[in-house]
Amino acid sequence: MSFAKRFTFNALIQVIGKFVVLFISLANVKLLTTFLGVEIFGQYTTIITYVIVLGMIADLGLNVILAREIAEHEEHEDAPEGARSHGAVSNIFTMRLAAVICVMLLGSAAVWLFPYTPQVKLLTMLAAFGMIFMSLVQVFHGVFQKHLRTDKVMIGDILSRVGLLAAIGVALAFNSLVLTWVIVGYVLSQMAQFAYIFWNIRKYYNVSLQTDMTYWRTTMRKALPMFVIITLNIVYFQIDKLMLSVMDSQTAVGYYGAAYKILEILVTFPGMFVGLLVPLMTKHYLYAPENFQNVIDKAFNILYSLAIPVGVGGVILAEPIVLLISGDDFLPSQWALKVLFVAVSFIFVSNMFGHILISTKYQDPSMAASILGAVANIVLNLFLIPMYSFIGAAIATVITEGLVFIAYLVLTFTFVKRTPRLNFLQVFKVVLATSFMTVSLLYPPQILPLPWDVFVQALIGGFVFTLTLFLFTGRDLLYKLYIIDRA
């Protein structure tokens, strides 16, 4: 298979896989919120957030280092230089294993300092054991990317989510769905994913435990800047739920976690879209600046053309979305979700600028945006959670995302010297189409029983928006897609 075909295959797998993961994730959330209830789901959210933070700390920046190492020697797999790749994989795997065990032990001890119930603390320790396998899986992502076999990564991701879904299903079949069984299911699903990934990675590298201390010291020096960025991103993306669990109650975490899960699912799509354009942007930035400008212009127009209706439509449909996914007990989550849909709009467009900095090799200056996001998130949550509980955490997220968007915009203008050009006529047309969509959402015909009618409302709203926008800009919109496809 040619490189172009393999690249297209990987892109297609990513798109299909994301949709599969989306539906499985929604099914898991639906079952957990329905059968656990608000407070217990809040405990589940706290536990998983805590172990995700531990996993991110244990990364140490080693994933990026490994990807660079194997890329440097990709043409010499069977030569002495290729042996360096095999040694790098084994050494970094061993480093990650040592790091994740240390972090798990420290994290398991530190959780007893938090004001959680003994059950939550014990289950957090159990989940931290599962985090070891989750963390080790991430080490190998760069290997599969290098060999253009990201389908293996996607299958492993789907396997872990199906494993959790199966565990929940078994518990429900025996009428014994409790938090303990959910965490056991989480651990088993992570072990299954690791077994699948490790089996496939051995087709490329004979991974073993190696401790070349000279290599370890050199690698840690290289990884230190990435570790700083990862630590900042932990504060930026995850600290709000942990602060809410300490400053408020598990019930508040349950409401916020149900709404935030929807945000996490939605924002994977702009990241995936712009991520696929990174190689194209890198090539044009170096060799064809005008093509680079055209690509970022068209891509940005597509992103804000989606961000505006998604944000507005989400605010309007927040209540039926919560009722459909989480049920009546989680109805207060709708207010957090309405606020978070504004954050979704910011994330859609800020993704563009973040990936522009990455594609033009200015990822180091982009650390400033992470610093701003981390500081703003902590300060805002300290101020807003005591006043507004989980809605305050949502407001803090919106303000933080707005500030990060501005920071990315300034950094892109300062270092890249090129930013996407805003087409004000296109913006007006998108706003006008969104207005027609809003009317259709506010006064919908009820075809299915609530809350299932939200599917019909979303389809009607999407159809009205698409039709209106196409009538105004049909050829221009198709031209944008064509330019990106042919660039």
N, C-alpha and C positions, 0 to 999 in steps of 0.2 A: 504494500500500500504506500503511495507517495506521501510526502510530507504534507502537502496541501489537503489530501483526503483525510489523513490522520488528524490534522488540525481541525478540519470541519467536523469529523466524527466526534472529537473531544468536545467541541463547542455544542454540538447537538445533544450529546450525553448530558452535559451540564444543564442545558435547558430542560430536557425531559426529567432528569433527576431532581431538579429543584421543584418541579411541580409535584412529583411523587412524594418528596420529603414534605412539601407543603400540606398535602392531604393527610399524610400519616401523622404529622405533628398536630394538625387540627383535631384529628380523631383522638389522639392521646390527651390533648387539652380538654376536649369534650368529656371524655370518660373520667378524667381525674377531677375536674371541677364538679361534675354531676354527682359522683359517688363519694368524694372526700369531703365536700363542703368547703366553705370559705376559710375557716381557721386552719384546717388540716392542709388544704391546698397552699395556704400561706406558709405553713411549716415546710412543705415540700419545696416551694419556691426558694425559701431561705437556705435549705440544705443544698439544693442544686447550685444556687448562686455562689455559695461559700466554696464548694468544691471546684466550680469553674474558675474562681479567683485563684485557688491553689494551683490548678492546672496551668493557668496563664503565668503565674510566678515561676513555676517549674520549667517553663519553656526556655528561659534564660537567653532567648535570641538564637538558640541552636538550630532551629528550623531553617532560618535564612542562611546561616553559615554552611549547612550541609548542602542546600540547593546550589550555592555558589561553588562549593568544592567539586561536586560531581559535574557541574556545567563546565568547569575549567578543563576537565580531562575527558570530556565526552567522546573525543575522537581517538582515545587511546585506551579503550576498555581492556584490550588484550596485551597491552604493552606495560612496561614498568610504571609509567604514569597512571595507567588504569588501576594498578594495585593501590595507588594512593587513594583512589575513590573508594575501593573496598575497605581500606583501613579507616578512612574518614567515616564511612557509614557505621562501622562497628564501634569505633571510638565514641562517636557522638551518640550512638544508641546507648552505650554504657554510661556516658556522662549524663544523659537524660534520665536513665534508670536510677542512677545514684541521686540525682537532684530531686526527682519526683518522690523517691522514698523519704528523703530528708524533709521535703516540704510537707508530705503527708503526715509524718510523725509530728512535726512542729505545729502544723495546722490542727491535727487531732488534739494536741495538748492545749492550743490556744483557744479552741472553741469553748472550753470550760470556763473561760473568762467572760463569755458573753451571757447576757441574761435570758438564756433559753431554758426550756424544760430539760430534765435529764434525758427523756426519750429523744428529743431533737438532737441533743449533743451526741448521744450514742449512735443515732442513725447517721449523723454527719460523719462520724468516724468510719462507719461502714461504707458510706458513699465515697469517702476519700480513698478507700481501697480500690473502688471501681475507677476512680480518677487516674490511678496509676496506668491502667490499660488505655484509657482515653488519651492520656498524655503521650504514651509511647507510639500510638497510632499516628499522631501528628508529625512525628519525626520523619516518617517515610513519605509524606505528601510530595516533597520535592523530587524524590526518586521517580514516582509515577508521573509527575509533570514532565520531567526530563525525557522519559520514554514515551510520552504522549499516551499514557494509559490511565488517565484520570477517571475512566469508567470504573476502575477498581476502587478508587477512593469513594466514588459516589455509591457503588454497591455496598461498600462497608458502612457508609453513613446510613443508607436505607436499612441495612441489616440491623444496626443498633436500634433504630427507631421501631422497626417491626418486632424486635426482641422485647422491647418495653411494652409494645401494644399486646403481644402474645401473653406476657406475664400478667398484664392487667386483665386480659380476657380469661385466663385460667383462674385468677382470683375471683372474678365475677361469677364464673361458672360454679365455684364452690361457695359463693356468697360470703367471701372473706377478704374483700378489698380493704386493706388497712395500709397505713403509711409504711409500716415495716416491710410488707410484701412489695410495695412499689419500689422502695429503695433496693431490695434484693433483686427485683427485676431489672433495675437500672445497672446494678453491678454485673449481673449475668449478661446483659446486652452488650456492655462494654468489653467484657471478656470475649464474647463471640465475635465482635468486630475486630479485636486485636488478633484473634486466631486466624481470621480470614485474611487480614492485611499481611500478617507475618508470613503466612503460607505463600502468598503471592510475591512478597518482596524477595524471597529466597530464589526466585527465578532470575533475579538480576544480580543480587549480592549474597554471598554466604555470610550472613550476619552472625557475629559471635561477640563475646565479652572481651574487650581489649582496653588496656590501661596504659597508653603511651603518655606519660605525664608531661613530656615536652610538648606534645601535640595538644594536650589538654590546656596547658597554660597559654599557648599561642591562641588557641580557639577562644578561650574565655576573654582574652583581651579584645579580640575581634567582635565578640558577641556583646560586649558591655553596652555599647550605644543602643543596640536593639533591645536589650533588657530594660534600659531606662524608658524607651518608648512604650514597651509592653506594660511596664508598671504604670505609666501615665494613662494608658488606655484602660487598664483595670479600673482606675478611679473614674475615668471619663464614662465608661459604659456600665459598670456593675455596682458602683458604690452606693447608688441611690436605694437599691433594694435592701442592702445590708444596713444602711443608716436607718431606713424605715423600720426594719426588724428590731433595732435597738431602741430607737426613739419613740416608737409607737407600739403596735401590736401585730401579732401574726394575722389577725383578721384584716388589718390594713394592708399587709403584704399580700394577702390573698386577693384582695380587690385589685391592687396595683399589678400584681403578677399576671392576673388574667388579661388585663388590658395590654400590658407590656409585651406579652407573648405574641399578640397580634402584630404589634409594631416590629418585633424581631423577624417575624415571618415576611412581612411586606418589604422590609428594607433590603432583603437579599437580592431582590430583582434589579434595582438600579445598580447595585454593586456588581452583579453578574454582567449586566449589559455593558457598563463602562470597562469592566475588567477585560472583556473580550476585545475591546478597542485599544488596550494598552500597547500591544506589539505594533499596531498600525500607527498609533500616535508617536511612538518612539522612532520608528523608521522615518516618518515624514518630518519630525522635528529636526532630525539630523541631516536629511537629504532633500527635503522638499517643503520648506516653510509655508508656502501658500496652501499646499494640500493639507498641512497640519492645521492651519487656520480654518479651512473649509470643514474638516472633520469635526473639530471641537465646536464650531458654530452649529453644524447640523445636529450633532449629538446633544448639545445643550438645549437646542430648540425642542427636540423630542422629549428630553427629560422634564423640562418645565411644562411642556404640553400635557404630560402625564401627572406631574406633581400637583398642579392646580385642581384638576377635577378629582383626583384621588383624595386630596385633603378636604375639599368641600364635601364630596360625596360621603367620605368617612364620618365627618362630623354629623351629617344628617342621618346616616344609617347606623350610628354607634349603638343605639338602644337595641334594635332588632339583632344586630351582630352579636352583642353580649348575650341576649336571650337565647339565640340559636346555639352559640358555642358553649356558654357556661350556665345558662339557666336563670331562673328568677332570683335565686339567692345572691347572685353576683350582679344584680341590676345596678347597684351604686358604681360598679366599674365603668358604666357608660360615660360618666363625667370625666374620669381619667382618660378614657379612650378618645373622647371628643378632643381633649387637649393634645393627646399624643398624635392624633392625625395631623395636627399642625406641624409637629416635629417631623412626621413622615415626609411632609412636603419639603422641609429644609434639608433633610437627609438626601432626598432624591437629587436635589441640585448641587449640594455640597460634595456629593460623591464625584461629580464631574471634576471639580477643582482638585480634590485630593488625588485623583488618578492622573491628572495632568502633571502634578508635581512628581509623582512616582515615575511616570513615563519619560519625563525629561531629566531624571536623575537628581531631583531636588527634594528627595525624601527627608534629608536631614533638616533643612529649614522647616519642613512641615511639622517637626516636633513642637514648634511654637504653638500650633493649633491644638495639639494634644495637651500641652501645658495649660493653655487657656481653658480648654474644656474641663480638665481635671480640677483646677482651682475653682472655676465657676460652679461646677456641679456640687462640690463640697460646701462652698459658702452658701449657695442658694438653698440647698437642702437643709442646712443648719437653720436657716432663717424661715423657710416655708413649711417644712414638715410639722413643727410645733403649732403652726397657725392653721394649716389646711390639710394635715395628714397626707394620705396617698394622692390627693389632688394637688397638694403642694409639690410632691415629688414629680408629678407630671408637668406642672408649670416650670419647675426647675429644668426638666429635660428640654422643654421647648426653648427656653431662654438660652440654655447652653448650646443647643444645636444652632440657634440663630447666630450666636457669637462665633461659633466654630466656622459657620459658613462665611461670615465676614472675614475671619482670619485667613481662611483658605483663599478667598478672593484677593485680599491684599498681598498674600505671599505669592500667589500666581502672577499677579501684575508686577511685583517687585523683582522676582527671579526669572520667570519665564519670558517676561516682557510681552506676552500675548495672552489675552483672555477671550473667552467666547463673546462674540458680539451679539448684543440683545436686539432682536427684531421687534420693535415696538408695535408694528402693525400685526405681526404674528401673535404677540401677547394679547392685543385687543381682541383678535379673533378667538383665541383660546378662552379668554374671559367671557366673551359673548356666548360661545358654545357651552361653557360651564353654567351660564345663567339659564339657558334653555334646559340643561340637564337638571339643575336645581329645581326648577318648576315641576319637572316630571317626577322628581323624588319626593317633593313636598305634597303632591296631590296624585298619588299613584292609584291605579285600579287594583283592588285586592282580589287576587286570583287564587292564591293558596292560603291555608290557615297560617296565622302568625305563630312563630317568627319565621317559618319557612318561606314566607312571601318575600323575604329580603333578597332571595335569589332572583325573583322576578323583578323586583325594584332595581336591583343592580344591573340586570340585563337591559331593562328599559332605559335606565339612566345612561348606561354605556352606549346603547344604540343611539339615543338622542344626541349625546355629545359627539360621537363619531360621525353621524350623519351630518350634523350641523357644521362641524369643523371641515368635513370633506367638501361640503357645498361651498364653503368659503375659500378653502385652500387645498382642494383635492390634488391638483397637479403638483403644487409646491411641496406638499407633504410627501407624496410619492417620490419626488425628486430628491428630497432629503435622504430618504431610505436608500435610493439608488446611488447617491454620491458616496454614502458610507460603505455600501456593498462593493462599489467598484474602485474605491480609493486604494 
